[in-house]
């Protein structure tokens, strides 16, 4: 069950990163109409916060300390 959740989180994280990269390419390398430029820039700005949260999930050390507390028998409450 935990492996399935990990795979789902990894796939969703990669999908978010792919969408972010596609928007970067669209904004900087493809000639877009002005209405599409505004929309893509807005989407890119919204995705930055989500991408930050996703990267902190994968690379933040607090998750490891929480697991360590559970192993030692403390609940953290």
Secondary structure, DSSP 8 states (H G I E B T S, - for coil): -HHHHHHHHHHHHHHHHHHHHHHHHHHHHS---HHHHHHHHHHHHHHHHHHHHHHHHHH-SHHHHHHHHHHTT----
